[in-house]
Structure formats: structure tokens, C-alpha cells
């Protein structure tokens, strides 16, 4: 009977290591994390650029109104 239990345990361990159903989910999570890190890294550059564009627009509008 003990030998049967060991065999079942071995089969369960083999199934556990060969199961790859969650692999896609992990890959998508890693890709999303990479995109998030890249977005956060790009924010200071984008903020400066957007600020510059809005400043130029404000200058143009003020000169048109005056």
C-alpha cells in the first residue's frame, strides 16, 4: 500500500512540473509590468514636452487677444 502512495505522489509531482497553463498569464503580467515601467520612465520627458507646447499655445493666444 505504501508503494502505491509513493507512486501517486510521484505522479502528482510530475503533473505539477509539467503543467504550463499559468505560463501565458505570467508572460502577460511581465509584459504589462515592462510597459508600466517604460511609461513611468517616459513621464518626465513627456511632461516637459507637453508643458512647452501648452506654453507656446498660451503665448500665441495672448498675442492674438492683445
PyMOL commands that set and color helices and strands:
alter all, ss='L'
color gray80, all
select helices_A, chain A and resi 2-18+23-65
alter helices_A, ss='H'
color red, helices_A
deselect
rebuild
show_as cartoon
